[in-house]
Amino acid sequence: MNRPLDGVKVIELSMVISAPSCGKALYEMGAEVIKVETNDRGDNWRTTPRVYASPILPNESPVYESLNSGKKHVKLNLRDADELEKLKKLIDKADVFLVNYRAGALKAMGLDYESLKQRNPRLVYACVTGYGEKGPRKTDPGYDNTTYWAETGFLMDMVIQNEAGDSLPVNGPVGGGDTAVGGWVAGGICAALYQREKTGQGGYVTCPLYGAGIWAFSQMSIGTQYGYQWPRSYYQMPPTNCPYKTADGDYIMTSMSKYDEQWPKFCYVYDMEELKDHPVFSHQATTVALEPRKECIKAIAAHAIKCKTEDVLKRLAEADLVYCKMPHFKDVYASEQAIANEDIVPFTYESGKSVYIPKPPLRFNGLGPRPHTTCGVPGADNEEVFKEFGIE
């Protein structure tokens, strides 16, 4: 069965995570994605993952490969006029040009949208920016830890204060904002391709890290305009939505949207039947204020710490509540659920090392993800790609 973007050709001039994650999503949808790197070192994400203990070898680089597996790798020195023209000729025959370089550099090379659409009116041009195309920071660079996570307020306001009211900003989750933006841009590209089918004309798609972060955290931040305060202490969380530690040292997280209705089930889970009809704890309205909420959370924690994890999980399943046993990152790579849905897929390298590689989660018509492959050095596919596009 064909994938939705079979036959679509994408030229990707990008680095690090945001645009490459978009290119990976398009590849999984069936597109042919040609990644252009500009020197022998290539995308600097080829070497950065070593800080996370990931190998960075040409034939074993799982972090880089998770974003770039399956793409064809071309190397072009864009400071050379002839090689820059080769890139433009690739774009002339492409459906999509995906980029996350700064606008000034692109315009100087004639790789801006206005220049390229003169050569290829059907081109869908997609650009990831740091801060958008207007405003005082429109030309500034951006990375997800600063622009998506920090500047939107998330890192300052999502800390958990201790009893003394002290806290430190947390570090941004690396790549989380970038991959979210990559998903937005992939969706925008698909919409532009659909529009092209109706109009015959290409289009321009752009998404900033900053704006995407504001949107992502909007459900938590809108209320600050009405006086809601962040950061919050642990005891300001809804009592049924807090993580609780069990006798085995595990933390269990639940999420309940119907507090009053689900409270009796919650009491069953943590073996606290005596609190089922508590005049304060059993009603959401009476646990809004900080002091009763704090008392409620402490009471639940005192019961939870006496319960075995296995018993809690069994009762949660019986009660049909939303829950999880909170894992570490490493635990995800042994998750039966993730393996069953091919959210992670097994791969064995030439070194003999077997690992699981994460895959974009979108699926079409029952098709699983495309097979994982290693990524060659920059320029590994020059000859094949130039021949395919008829470029000398």
C-alpha positions in Angstrom: 0.0 0.0 0.0 1.3 3.5 -0.9 2.1 6.1 1.7 0.4 9.5 1.4 3.5 11.4 0.2 4.9 8.8 -2.2 6.5 10.6 -5.1 7.0 13.9 -3.2 10.6 15.2 -3.4 11.9 17.2 -0.4 15.2 19.1 -0.4 16.2 19.7 3.3 18.8 22.3 4.1 18.8 22.1 7.9 20.7 21.2 11.0 20.2 20.0 14.6 16.6 19.0 15.4 13.6 21.2 14.4 13.7 21.0 10.6 15.3 17.5 10.5 12.5 16.2 12.6 10.0 17.6 10.1 12.0 16.0 7.3 11.9 12.7 9.1 8.1 12.9 9.5 7.7 13.6 5.8 10.0 10.6 5.0 7.8 8.4 7.2 4.8 9.6 5.2 6.5 8.4 2.0 8.4 11.4 0.7 11.9 11.2 -0.8 14.0 13.5 1.4 17.4 14.8 0.3 19.4 16.3 3.2 22.0 18.9 2.1 25.1 19.4 4.3 27.6 22.1 3.5 31.0 20.6 4.6 32.7 17.4 5.6 31.7 17.8 9.2 28.1 18.1 8.2 25.1 18.8 10.5 26.6 19.6 14.0 24.0 17.2 15.5 26.2 14.4 14.1 28.6 15.1 16.9 26.6 16.7 19.7 24.9 13.5 21.0 28.1 12.2 22.5 27.3 14.3 25.6 24.4 11.8 26.0 26.7 8.8 25.7 25.5 8.1 22.2 28.1 6.9 19.6 28.8 9.3 16.8 30.4 7.0 14.3 29.4 7.1 10.6 27.9 3.6 10.9 26.5 3.9 14.4 25.0 7.2 15.5 21.5 6.4 16.9 20.6 9.9 18.1 21.4 11.5 14.7 19.9 8.6 12.8 16.6 8.9 14.7 16.0 12.2 12.8 17.8 11.4 9.5 17.6 7.7 8.8 16.3 7.0 5.3 17.2 10.4 3.9 19.7 10.8 1.0 22.8 12.7 2.1 24.2 15.3 -0.3 27.2 17.6 0.4 27.5 21.0 -1.4 29.8 23.9 -0.6 27.4 26.8 -0.8 30.2 29.3 -0.8 31.1 28.0 -4.3 28.8 29.5 -7.0 28.7 26.3 -9.1 27.7 24.1 -6.1 25.1 26.7 -4.9 23.6 26.5 -8.4 23.5 22.7 -8.1 21.4 23.2 -5.0 19.1 25.5 -6.8 18.7 23.0 -9.6 17.7 20.4 -7.1 15.1 22.7 -5.7 13.9 23.5 -9.3 12.7 19.9 -9.5 11.6 19.5 -5.9 8.1 19.7 -4.4 9.3 21.0 -1.0 12.3 23.0 0.2 12.7 22.7 4.0 15.1 25.0 5.8 16.0 26.3 9.2 18.9 28.7 8.3 18.6 32.4 9.1 16.7 34.6 6.7 19.6 36.9 5.9 21.9 34.2 4.9 19.3 32.6 2.7 18.5 35.8 0.9 22.2 36.5 0.3 22.5 33.1 -1.5 19.2 33.6 -3.4 17.6 30.8 -1.4 14.7 33.0 -0.1 11.2 32.2 -1.1 10.7 35.1 -3.4 13.8 34.1 -5.4 13.1 30.4 -5.6 9.4 30.7 -6.5 10.5 32.5 -9.7 12.3 29.4 -10.6 9.8 26.9 -9.4 6.3 28.3 -8.9 4.9 25.0 -7.6 7.5 24.9 -4.8 6.3 24.6 -1.2 8.9 26.5 0.8 8.9 25.7 4.6 11.0 27.6 7.1 11.6 27.1 10.8 12.5 30.3 12.6 13.5 31.2 16.2 11.1 34.1 16.8 9.0 34.7 13.7 9.3 37.2 10.9 8.2 40.3 12.7 9.1 42.1 15.9 12.4 43.2 17.5 13.8 39.7 17.6 12.9 38.6 14.1 16.5 38.1 13.0 17.7 36.4 16.2 18.7 32.7 16.2 16.8 30.3 18.5 17.2 26.9 20.1 14.5 25.0 21.8 15.9 25.2 25.3 16.1 29.0 25.3 13.4 30.0 22.8 10.7 27.3 23.2 11.1 26.3 26.8 12.7 29.3 28.6 11.4 32.4 26.9 7.8 31.2 27.0 8.0 31.1 30.8 7.8 27.3 31.2 11.2 26.8 32.8 10.7 29.5 35.4 7.1 28.6 36.3 7.1 24.7 36.1 9.5 24.3 39.1 8.2 22.7 42.2 8.8 24.9 45.3 10.0 23.3 48.5 8.6 24.0 52.0 10.9 27.1 52.2 9.7 28.4 48.9 13.1 27.9 47.3 13.4 26.5 43.8 15.7 26.5 40.7 14.7 26.7 37.1 14.9 23.3 35.4 16.9 22.7 32.3 14.9 22.5 29.1 14.0 19.0 27.8 16.4 18.8 24.8 14.6 18.5 21.5 11.1 18.5 22.9 10.3 21.9 21.5 12.1 21.2 18.2 10.2 18.0 17.5 6.9 19.7 18.3 7.7 22.5 15.8 8.8 19.8 13.3 5.3 18.3 13.6 3.7 21.6 13.0 5.7 22.3 9.9 5.1 18.8 8.5 1.4 19.5 8.9 1.7 22.9 7.2 3.6 21.3 4.3 0.9 18.7 3.8 -1.7 21.5 3.8 0.3 23.5 1.3 0.7 20.5 -1.0 -3.1 19.9 -0.8 -3.7 23.6 -1.7 -1.3 23.2 -4.6 -3.4 20.4 -6.0 -6.3 22.9 -6.2 -4.5 26.0 -7.4 -1.4 24.7 -9.2 0.7 27.1 -7.1 3.2 26.4 -4.3 3.3 28.3 -1.1 5.2 29.5 1.9 5.0 27.8 5.3 6.7 29.0 8.4 6.7 28.3 12.2 8.7 29.9 15.0 9.9 28.1 18.0 8.8 31.0 20.2 5.2 31.1 18.9 4.9 27.3 19.0 6.0 27.3 22.7 3.5 30.0 23.6 0.7 27.9 22.0 1.9 24.7 23.6 1.7 26.1 27.1 -1.3 28.4 26.6 -3.7 26.3 28.7 -1.5 26.9 31.7 -0.5 30.5 31.0 -3.7 32.3 30.0 -4.9 32.5 33.6 -1.9 34.6 34.6 -3.7 37.5 33.0 -6.4 37.0 35.7 -4.0 36.8 38.5 -3.1 33.1 38.6 0.3 32.6 40.1 3.2 30.4 39.0 5.3 28.6 40.1 3.2 26.4 42.3 4.1 24.3 45.2 3.6 20.5 45.2 0.5 21.1 47.4 -1.2 23.3 44.9 -1.7 20.4 42.5 -5.1 18.8 42.4 -4.9 16.0 45.0 -5.9 13.3 42.5 -3.4 14.5 39.9 -0.3 14.3 42.1 2.4 11.7 41.9 2.5 9.5 45.1 5.2 7.3 46.3 4.5 3.6 47.1 6.0 1.2 49.6 8.2 -0.1 46.8 9.7 3.4 46.1 7.8 3.9 42.8 5.8 6.9 42.0 2.3 6.6 40.6 0.7 9.4 38.6 -3.1 9.7 38.0 -5.2 12.2 36.1 -8.9 12.6 36.9 -11.2 15.2 35.3 -14.3 14.3 37.4 -13.1 14.7 40.9 -16.3 14.2 42.9 -17.4 11.3 40.8 -14.0 9.5 40.8 -13.0 10.2 44.4 -14.5 7.0 45.8 -12.5 5.0 43.2 -9.4 6.9 44.1 -9.9 6.0 47.8 -10.2 2.3 46.8 -6.9 2.5 45.0 -4.9 3.7 48.0 -6.9 1.7 50.6 -8.3 4.7 52.3 -12.0 3.9 52.5 -12.4 6.0 55.7 -11.8 9.1 53.5 -14.4 8.2 50.9 -17.1 10.4 52.5 -14.8 13.0 54.0 -16.7 16.3 54.2 -13.8 18.2 52.6 -11.6 15.8 50.7 -14.4 14.2 48.7 -15.4 17.4 46.9 -13.3 19.4 44.4 -14.9 22.7 45.5 -13.7 22.3 49.1 -10.2 21.4 48.2 -9.5 24.4 46.0 -8.0 26.5 48.9 -4.4 25.7 49.7 -4.7 24.5 53.3 -7.4 21.9 52.8 -5.7 20.8 49.6 -2.4 20.4 51.4 -4.0 18.4 54.1 -5.7 16.1 51.5 -2.4 15.5 49.7 -0.6 14.6 52.9 -3.4 12.2 53.9 -3.2 10.5 50.5 0.6 10.3 50.6 0.4 8.7 54.1 -1.8 5.9 52.7 0.1 5.5 49.4 3.5 4.9 51.1 2.0 1.8 52.8 0.7 0.3 49.5 2.6 -2.0 47.2 3.0 -0.8 43.6 1.5 -4.0 42.2 -1.6 -3.6 44.3 -2.1 0.0 43.3 -1.7 -0.7 39.6 -4.2 -3.5 39.8 -6.8 -1.4 41.5 -6.3 1.5 39.1 -6.9 -0.8 36.2 -10.0 -2.2 37.9 -11.3 1.3 38.6 -10.7 2.3 35.0 -8.8 5.4 35.9 -6.1 7.2 33.9 -2.7 6.4 35.4 0.9 5.4 35.0 3.8 4.1 37.0 6.3 6.9 36.4 9.3 5.5 34.5 12.8 6.8 33.8 13.9 7.4 30.2 15.7 4.1 30.2 12.5 2.2 31.1 10.8 3.3 27.9 13.1 1.2 25.8 11.7 -1.9 27.5 8.1 -0.8 27.2 5.8 -3.6 25.8 3.4 -0.9 24.7 6.0 1.1 22.8 7.4 -2.0 21.2 3.9 -3.3 20.2 3.0 -0.1 18.4 6.5 0.3 16.9 7.0 3.6 18.7 10.5 2.1 19.1 11.9 -0.4 16.7 14.9 -2.8 17.2 18.1 -2.4 15.3 21.5 -4.1 15.4 24.6 -2.3 14.3 27.7 -3.9 12.7 29.4 -3.6 16.1 26.9 -6.1 17.5 25.1 -3.5 19.7 21.3 -3.9 19.6 19.2 -0.9 20.5 15.7 0.5 20.0 15.3 3.5 17.8 12.3 5.9 18.4 10.0 6.5 15.4 7.6 9.3 14.6 4.2 8.2 15.9 1.9 8.9 12.9 0.6 5.9 11.1 -1.4 5.5 7.9 -3.7 2.7 6.8 -2.1 0.2 9.1 1.4 0.7 7.8 4.2 0.6 10.3 7.3 2.9 10.2 9.8 2.6 7.4 12.9 0.5 8.1 15.7 2.0 10.1 19.1 2.5 8.3 22.4 4.0 9.3 23.3 7.4 7.8 26.3 7.7 5.6 28.9 10.6 5.7 28.0 14.0 4.2 27.8 13.6 0.5 27.4 9.8 0.6 24.6 10.0 -2.0 25.8 12.8 -4.2 26.3 10.7 -7.3 22.9 9.0 -7.0 21.0 12.2 -6.4 22.6 14.2 -9.1 22.0 11.4 -11.6 18.4 11.2 -10.6 17.9 14.9 -11.0 19.9 15.1 -14.2 22.5 17.4 -12.8 26.1 17.3 -14.1 
